[in-house]
Amino acid sequence: MRGVRTDSRTNGFVGALTYAYWTAPDWAVTISISVLDAEAGTSATGTDVTSKSAAVIPVLFGAKYAPALSSRHSPLRPYLSGAVGPYLGFASNTVISAALSNEAISETAFGFRALVGVDWFAGSHFTLSVGAGYHFVTDFDEPIGRGKNYSGPEFSFGLGFVFGKGR
């Protein structure tokens, strides 16, 4: 019997909101919350309807090192960053047929993210950045969406606002 299926999925790093507090000219402490993976889908065949959704959300605490000497005569400032914290996994699977079945999964895995990049100071209050890194994540006990392990690369672009006096 034929059916109908809809899916929506992202692969890899989706986006983040990060706050950095500069404790010294070269060092900042950071906190970030991001979406590493998300998916949702529904299928209907005959008398069965299935709905699934999942998301992995890292909440990371870390440090950023950007040598101040590199920005003395240039608006470009390279950096290294590392962060650790929980990777929160959420999944929901619902099947409606002759009976109703609903499964909700909520798990936490521990992880570390290493990142290297460059910030471009566009004026005294705005930054643009580009970075590349890798997420090292322990396995979830149950599959969250596409699998149990979410280790993998990250490529990021950012826009920042500098509070205070700026650079």
C-alpha distance (Angstrom), angle and dihedral (degrees) to the residues before:
residue distance angle dihedral
M1 . . .
R2 3.79 . .
G3 3.76 122.5 .
V4 3.79 146.4 179.2
R5 3.80 124.4 -100.3
T6 3.80 132.9 -177.7
D7 3.80 125.1 -177.2
S8 3.76 135.8 179.0
R9 3.79 119.8 -174.6
T10 3.77 142.5 161.8
N11 3.78 122.8 -157.5
G12 3.76 121.5 -147.7
F13 3.78 128.7 -16.1
V14 3.82 112.8 2.4
G15 3.82 106.2 177.3
A16 3.79 146.3 -49.4
L17 3.75 144.9 -150.9
T18 3.82 111.4 -143.2
Y19 3.79 133.7 -177.2
A20 3.82 119.5 -162.1
Y21 3.81 123.4 -170.3
W22 3.80 113.7 -164.8
T23 3.81 108.5 -138.2
A24 3.82 92.8 175.6
P25 3.82 134.4 6.0
D26 3.83 90.5 -91.9
W27 3.84 102.6 31.3
A28 3.79 136.3 63.6
V29 3.79 132.7 175.3
T30 3.80 113.8 -137.4
I31 3.77 140.9 -161.6
S32 3.78 122.2 -171.6
I33 3.76 139.8 175.1
S34 3.77 118.6 -164.0
V35 3.78 145.9 161.4
L36 3.79 110.7 -114.1
D37 3.81 97.8 175.5
A38 3.80 136.2 -2.8
E39 3.78 136.3 175.0
A40 3.79 141.7 167.5
G41 3.76 131.4 -177.5
T42 3.78 143.7 167.3
S43 3.78 130.1 -165.4
A44 3.79 132.5 -178.0
T45 3.79 124.9 -166.0
G46 3.77 122.4 166.8
T47 3.80 106.4 -46.0
D48 3.83 96.3 -18.0
V49 3.79 125.1 94.6
T50 3.81 119.5 -174.2
S51 3.82 125.8 -170.5
K52 3.81 124.7 -175.3
S53 3.79 133.9 176.8
A54 3.79 135.0 170.8
A55 3.81 141.4 171.9
V56 3.80 137.4 -179.5
I57 3.82 114.4 -152.8
P58 3.82 120.2 -175.7
V59 3.82 118.5 -156.2
L60 3.81 103.8 -164.9
F61 3.80 134.3 -174.9
G62 3.78 118.5 -165.1
A63 3.77 153.9 124.3
K64 3.78 135.6 -92.0
Y65 3.81 124.2 -152.8
A66 3.81 117.2 -161.3
P67 3.82 114.0 165.8
A68 3.82 107.5 -126.6
L69 3.81 90.8 -151.1
S70 3.79 90.0 66.3
S71 3.83 91.0 62.4
R72 3.80 98.9 47.9
H73 3.83 94.6 100.9
S74 3.79 101.4 10.1
P75 3.80 135.9 61.2
L76 3.84 87.7 -139.1
R77 3.80 117.5 92.8
P78 3.83 120.5 -179.6
Y79 3.80 118.4 -149.2
L80 3.80 145.4 -172.7
S81 3.79 120.3 -148.4
G82 3.79 136.7 -174.8
A83 3.80 129.5 -178.0
V84 3.82 137.9 174.6
G85 3.77 134.7 -166.3
P86 3.78 148.8 102.4
Y87 3.79 123.4 -37.1
L88 3.81 104.1 -150.5
G89 3.80 114.8 -149.3
F90 3.80 123.2 -163.3
A91 3.81 127.5 179.4
S92 3.78 135.4 168.6
N93 3.81 126.3 -169.1
T94 3.81 120.5 -176.2
V95 3.81 126.5 179.3
I96 3.79 121.5 -173.2
S97 3.80 115.8 -168.0
A98 3.80 130.0 115.3
A99 3.81 83.4 -31.4
L100 3.79 133.6 26.6
S101 3.79 119.1 -115.2
N102 3.79 122.7 -175.7
E103 3.82 127.0 177.2
A104 3.80 123.8 -177.1
I105 3.80 120.9 -172.0
S106 3.79 125.6 -168.1
E107 3.80 117.7 174.0
T108 3.77 140.4 156.8
A109 3.79 127.5 -140.6
F110 3.81 125.1 -175.3
G111 3.78 120.7 -122.8
F112 3.78 150.0 168.3
R113 3.80 129.0 -146.2
A114 3.81 123.7 -157.4
L115 3.80 117.5 -166.8
V116 3.81 137.2 179.2
G117 3.78 123.2 -172.1
V118 3.76 149.9 124.1
D119 3.81 132.6 -101.0
W120 3.79 120.8 -149.6
F121 3.79 113.8 -155.0
A122 3.82 104.9 -143.4
G123 3.79 98.5 -169.7
S124 3.79 124.8 -35.3
H125 3.81 98.2 -59.2
F126 3.83 108.2 33.9
T127 3.79 134.4 66.7
L128 3.77 133.3 -174.1
S129 3.77 118.1 -161.5
V130 3.75 141.7 -174.8
G131 3.80 124.9 -166.4
A132 3.78 145.6 168.8
G133 3.77 126.9 -156.7
Y134 3.75 148.5 137.1
H135 3.82 135.5 -108.1
F136 3.82 115.2 -140.5
V137 3.84 105.4 -163.8
T138 3.80 132.1 172.6
D139 3.80 117.0 -127.1
F140 3.80 123.5 -88.4
D141 3.83 113.9 -125.6
E142 3.83 92.0 -126.6
P143 3.81 127.2 31.3
I144 3.79 112.9 -90.0
G145 3.79 105.6 -159.2
R146 3.80 109.3 -51.0
G147 3.78 97.5 9.2
K148 3.79 152.9 -42.3
N149 3.82 100.6 -82.7
Y150 3.78 125.0 60.5
S151 3.80 100.5 178.3
G152 3.77 111.0 135.0
P153 3.80 149.4 110.3
E154 3.79 127.8 -55.0
F155 3.79 126.8 -155.6
S156 3.78 113.7 -175.1
F157 3.78 143.1 -177.4
G158 3.78 120.6 -166.2
L159 3.77 144.8 -171.2
G160 3.79 118.0 -156.9
F161 3.77 139.3 -173.1
V162 3.81 119.8 -147.8
F163 3.81 113.9 -145.1
G164 3.80 120.7 -154.7
K165 3.80 124.1 19.1
G166 3.77 93.9 -19.9
R167 3.76 123.0 -146.5
